Amino acid sequence: MDTIIGTYECKVDAKGRLLLPAPLKKQLAASLQNGFVLKRSVFQPCLELYPMQEWNLMMQKINKLNRFVKKNNDFIRRFTAGVKVVEIDALGRLLVPKDLVMFASIAKEVVFSSAVNIVEIWDKDLYEKSINGEDVDFADLAEEVMGNLNDDDNGIS
């Protein structure tokens, strides 16, 4: 799958459905037939929408873990807690199950935020707090995470 690009906002309808913005739906078009997996994020109070192809790749990695190691079993259980197979309907709507709505504190407005090959789904207020957070100096974080990478010949990290 190609990289997903963009950050989009939408409102939650009366039945708890999210209408995917057209540019995002277009990027996910190849995945619509196979469905998606929706799960809790490990590190943030948001949800992660995996195209089924990406979920299967993740499961291949996780299936390599030795299940006779307690930490691995604990990780698998927590990583897959609340996982749901979901579909986007013909009108481009995604119904988020109530337990996941509660986890992510989704109220009236949400943000779809691309995260390379998946989409994060945030309550708008929590998303704004996350990206504007004073607890993380983004310049320091970028240098620490990406500073030593330069594996391309073009000089761009």
C-alpha positions in Angstrom: 0.0 0.0 0.0 1.1 3.5 -0.7 1.6 6.1 2.0 -1.6 7.8 3.3 -1.3 11.6 3.3 -3.2 14.3 5.1 -5.1 15.4 8.1 -8.8 15.8 7.8 -11.7 16.9 10.1 -15.3 15.7 10.2 -18.2 15.6 12.5 -19.8 12.6 14.2 -23.4 12.1 13.1 -26.3 11.2 15.4 -25.7 7.5 15.0 -22.0 7.8 15.8 -20.8 7.4 12.2 -17.8 9.3 10.7 -18.0 10.4 7.1 -14.6 10.0 5.5 -13.5 13.1 3.7 -13.4 12.5 0.0 -9.5 12.9 -0.4 -9.0 10.2 2.3 -11.7 7.9 0.9 -10.0 8.2 -2.5 -6.6 7.2 -1.0 -8.2 4.2 0.8 -10.3 3.1 -2.3 -8.1 0.1 -3.0 -8.7 -1.2 0.5 -12.5 -0.6 0.7 -13.4 -4.1 -0.6 -11.2 -5.9 1.9 -12.3 -3.9 5.0 -10.3 -2.5 7.9 -9.3 -3.2 11.4 -10.0 -0.5 14.0 -8.1 -0.7 17.3 -6.9 1.3 20.3 -3.6 3.1 20.0 -0.8 1.8 22.2 0.7 5.2 22.9 -2.1 7.7 22.5 -5.7 8.2 23.4 -6.8 7.7 19.8 -7.9 4.9 17.4 -5.9 3.3 14.6 -7.5 2.4 11.3 -5.6 -0.3 9.5 -6.4 -1.3 5.9 -6.7 -5.1 6.1 -3.5 -5.6 4.1 -1.6 -3.5 6.6 -3.2 -5.4 9.5 -2.2 -8.7 8.0 1.4 -7.5 7.7 1.4 -6.5 11.4 -0.1 -9.8 12.4 2.7 -11.6 10.5 5.2 -9.8 12.7 3.3 -10.5 15.9 2.9 -14.2 15.0 6.7 -14.5 15.2 6.6 -13.8 18.9 7.1 -16.9 21.1 3.8 -17.4 23.0 5.6 -19.4 25.7 7.1 -16.1 26.9 4.6 -14.5 29.3 5.6 -10.9 28.2 4.8 -11.8 24.6 1.4 -13.2 25.5 0.7 -10.1 27.6 1.7 -7.8 24.8 -0.5 -9.7 22.2 -3.5 -9.5 24.5 -3.1 -5.8 25.1 -2.3 -5.0 21.5 -5.4 -6.8 20.2 -7.7 -5.6 23.0 -10.8 -4.0 21.5 -9.8 -4.8 17.9 -12.8 -4.7 15.5 -13.2 -5.5 11.9 -15.0 -2.6 10.3 -16.2 -1.5 6.9 -16.8 1.8 5.2 -20.3 1.9 3.8 -21.3 2.9 0.3 -21.7 6.5 1.4 -18.2 6.6 2.9 -19.3 6.3 6.5 -17.4 4.4 9.3 -19.4 3.3 12.3 -17.1 3.3 15.3 -18.1 0.8 18.0 -19.1 2.4 21.3 -16.3 0.8 23.4 -13.7 2.4 21.0 -15.6 5.7 21.1 -15.3 5.7 24.9 -11.6 4.8 24.7 -10.8 7.7 22.4 -13.2 10.1 24.1 -14.7 10.9 20.7 -17.4 13.6 21.1 -18.7 15.7 18.2 -15.7 16.4 16.0 -12.9 14.1 14.9 -9.6 14.3 13.1 -8.3 11.7 10.7 -4.5 11.9 10.8 -2.4 9.9 8.4 0.4 7.9 10.1 2.3 6.5 7.1 0.3 3.4 6.3 -2.6 3.7 8.8 -5.0 6.4 9.9 -5.3 7.7 13.4 -8.7 8.8 14.5 -8.7 11.4 17.3 -11.2 13.5 19.2 -10.5 17.0 17.8 -9.7 18.5 21.1 -7.3 15.7 22.2 -5.6 15.9 18.8 -5.0 19.6 19.1 -3.5 19.1 22.6 -1.3 16.3 21.4 0.3 18.2 18.5 0.5 21.5 20.5 1.8 19.8 23.6 4.5 21.6 25.5 5.7 18.3 27.1 7.5 17.4 23.8 10.0 19.6 22.0 9.4 18.5 18.4 12.8 19.7 17.2 14.6 17.6 19.8 12.4 14.6 19.1 13.0 14.9 15.3 16.7 15.1 15.9 16.7 12.1 18.2 14.5 9.9 16.0 15.6 10.9 12.5 19.0 12.7 13.1 21.2 9.7 12.3 19.3 8.5 9.3 20.7 9.3 5.9 20.5 6.1 3.9 19.7 7.7 0.6 22.2 8.9 -1.9 20.3 12.2 -2.4 21.4 13.7 0.9 17.9 14.0 2.2 17.3 12.1 5.4 
